[in-house]
Amino acid sequence: MTVTDRLSLLQYEHLSLGGTAAAQFTLSLDALRALSLAERYEHPAALYLGDIADVDNRDELLGAKHLALGFAHGLIVAKVISEAKGEALRQVFQDAAERAIKDLADQA
């Protein structure tokens, strides 16, 4: 299965997300695709983005965000992506978390 197939599957799976979460996930996935990561890194990153989009409260968001940022940091430390690309990936995760926190506040 190619990365495009996997990400398409993720987009299909996001249909089970609520309207706002699905829209957030789509934005995040577009930003992730723009980074052009290798397939073996892009797919898990997309899963982390899905976790961030699907949170129900701030505690879940904090956990999902930290796992995602830890994943990005691990790729940098392992030197499988450049520092610049790693920072861009962290920003994708950070932006997704900021959208999620805004959505949580709007729901309250």
C-alpha positions in Angstrom: 0.0 0.0 0.0 1.5 3.4 -1.0 1.5 6.4 1.3 -1.2 8.0 -0.9 -3.4 4.9 -0.3 -2.7 5.0 3.4 -3.5 8.7 3.7 -6.6 8.2 1.6 -7.7 5.5 4.0 -7.0 7.8 6.9 -9.1 10.5 5.3 -11.9 7.9 4.9 -11.5 6.9 8.5 -11.8 10.5 9.6 -15.4 10.4 8.5 -16.2 8.9 11.9 -14.9 12.1 13.5 -17.3 14.9 14.3 -17.6 17.7 11.8 -15.2 20.1 13.4 -12.6 17.4 14.2 -12.9 16.1 10.6 -12.3 19.5 9.2 -9.3 20.0 11.6 -7.9 16.6 10.6 -8.2 17.5 6.9 -6.3 20.8 7.4 -3.6 19.0 9.4 -3.3 16.2 6.8 -2.8 18.7 4.0 0.0 20.4 6.0 1.6 17.1 6.6 1.5 16.1 2.9 3.2 19.4 2.1 6.3 18.2 4.1 6.8 15.3 1.7 8.1 12.9 4.4 9.0 9.4 3.6 6.0 7.0 3.7 7.2 5.2 6.9 7.2 8.5 8.8 4.2 10.2 7.1 1.7 7.5 8.1 2.4 7.5 11.8 2.5 11.3 11.8 -1.0 11.2 10.3 -2.2 8.9 13.0 -0.9 11.3 15.6 -2.8 14.1 13.9 -5.9 12.0 14.0 -5.5 11.5 17.7 -5.1 15.2 18.2 -8.2 15.9 16.2 -10.3 13.3 18.1 -9.7 14.5 21.7 -12.6 15.0 24.1 -10.9 17.1 26.7 -7.7 19.1 27.5 -6.0 16.1 29.2 -6.4 13.9 26.1 -5.1 16.8 24.0 -2.1 17.3 26.1 -1.2 13.6 25.9 -1.8 13.4 22.2 0.2 16.5 21.5 3.1 15.3 23.6 3.2 11.9 21.9 3.2 13.7 18.5 6.0 16.1 19.5 8.0 13.2 20.9 7.6 11.4 17.6 8.9 14.4 15.7 11.8 14.8 18.2 12.7 11.1 17.8 12.9 11.5 14.0 15.3 14.4 14.5 17.4 12.6 17.1 17.6 9.5 14.9 18.7 11.8 12.0 16.2 10.4 9.7 14.8 13.9 8.9 16.6 17.2 8.9 16.3 19.6 11.8 14.4 22.0 9.5 11.9 19.3 8.4 11.5 18.2 12.0 10.7 21.7 13.1 8.1 21.9 10.3 6.6 18.7 11.5 6.5 19.9 15.1 4.7 23.0 13.8 2.1 20.9 12.0 1.5 19.1 15.3 1.4 22.4 17.3 -1.0 24.0 14.8 -3.3 20.9 15.1 -3.2 21.1 18.9 -4.0 24.9 18.8 -7.0 24.2 16.5 -8.1 21.4 18.9 -7.9 23.6 22.0 -9.9 26.3 20.2 -12.5 23.7 19.3 -12.7 22.4 22.9 -13.2 26.0 24.1 -15.9 26.6 21.6 -17.7 23.4 22.7 -17.6 24.4 26.4 
